Amino acid sequence: QVQLVESGGGLVQAGGSLRLSCAASGSFFRITAMGWYRQAPGKTRELVATRDNADSTNYADSVKGRFTVLRDVSRDTVTLEMTNLKPEDTALYYCFAQAQARSWGAPAAYWGQGTQVTVSS
């Protein structure tokens, strides 16, 4: 299985920038995609940005042009570069990985514990 540990959350003023990082560890065959989801109070968890092994990315419309997701495949890490932050970006951000425990296994989703991002107006 995969363990995911996030870092970099905190408090920032609107218009500011922040970088989140996540490192994967554990026993697994390979990770096929990594990225970030977020959940605000009273809201469902939503995709923020992901990047797969073909370097294909998915971004939420609300963050396009402001956020960038980066991966270091060899080190099993993913980073979220956030710029022009808005109060509506305030949420608990979760690291996400899609991985196979074994070569014959089906891909499964793994989640970090979450890191809080708060943007003040």
C-alpha positions in Angstrom: 0.0 0.0 0.0 0.9 3.7 -0.3 1.3 6.2 2.5 1.1 9.9 1.6 2.4 12.7 3.7 1.6 16.4 2.8 3.4 19.5 3.9 3.3 23.2 3.2 -0.2 24.3 4.2 -0.8 27.5 6.1 -2.2 31.0 6.2 -1.7 33.4 3.3 -3.2 36.7 2.2 -5.4 36.9 -0.9 -3.2 37.3 -4.0 -0.3 35.4 -2.4 1.4 32.2 -3.2 1.9 28.9 -1.5 3.5 25.5 -2.4 2.2 22.2 -1.2 4.3 19.0 -1.3 3.5 15.3 -0.9 5.8 12.3 -0.7 4.7 8.7 -1.2 6.2 5.7 0.6 5.3 2.1 1.3 5.1 -1.2 -0.7 3.6 -0.9 -4.2 4.4 -1.8 -7.7 4.0 1.6 -9.2 2.1 4.9 -9.0 0.3 5.8 -12.2 -1.0 9.3 -11.2 -0.6 11.8 -8.4 -2.3 15.1 -7.5 -4.5 17.1 -5.2 -8.1 17.3 -4.1 -9.6 19.7 -1.6 -12.7 20.0 0.6 -14.1 23.1 2.1 -16.6 23.1 5.0 -20.1 22.1 3.8 -18.7 21.1 0.4 -17.9 17.8 -1.2 -14.3 16.8 -2.0 -13.3 18.1 -5.5 -10.4 17.6 -7.8 -7.9 20.4 -7.9 -5.1 19.1 -10.2 -3.6 15.7 -11.2 -0.8 14.5 -13.4 -0.4 11.0 -14.7 2.5 9.0 -16.1 1.9 10.3 -19.6 2.2 13.9 -18.2 -1.4 14.5 -18.9 -3.0 16.9 -16.5 -6.4 17.7 -15.2 -7.3 21.0 -13.5 -10.4 22.3 -11.9 -11.7 25.2 -14.0 -11.5 27.4 -10.9 -7.7 27.0 -10.6 -6.6 27.0 -14.3 -4.0 29.6 -14.9 -3.3 29.9 -11.1 -2.2 26.5 -9.9 0.4 24.1 -11.4 0.8 20.4 -10.4 4.3 19.0 -10.8 5.6 15.4 -10.3 9.0 13.8 -9.7 8.2 10.3 -10.8 11.6 8.9 -9.7 11.1 10.2 -6.2 7.3 9.5 -5.9 6.5 13.1 -5.0 4.0 15.7 -6.2 3.9 19.5 -5.7 1.1 22.0 -6.1 2.3 25.5 -6.9 -0.5 27.9 -6.0 -0.5 31.6 -7.1 -3.0 34.4 -7.0 -4.8 32.7 -4.1 -8.4 33.7 -3.3 -10.5 33.3 -0.2 -12.5 30.6 -2.0 -9.4 28.5 -2.2 -9.6 28.0 1.6 -10.0 24.2 2.2 -8.3 21.1 3.5 -6.1 19.9 0.7 -5.5 16.1 0.3 -2.7 14.5 -1.6 -3.9 11.8 -4.0 -2.2 8.8 -5.6 -3.4 6.2 -8.0 -1.3 3.1 -7.6 -1.0 -0.6 -8.1 0.1 -2.7 -5.1 1.2 -5.4 -7.5 1.7 -5.7 -11.2 -1.4 -7.8 -11.6 -3.5 -5.7 -9.3 -6.1 -3.1 -10.2 -5.3 0.5 -9.6 -6.6 2.0 -6.3 -6.9 5.4 -4.8 -4.8 6.5 -1.8 -5.1 9.6 0.3 -3.0 11.7 2.6 -4.3 13.1 5.9 -4.8 16.6 4.5 -3.2 19.9 5.0 -5.1 23.1 5.7 -4.8 26.1 3.4 -6.5 29.3 4.6 -6.6 32.5 2.5 -7.5 35.7 4.2 -9.3 38.6 2.4 
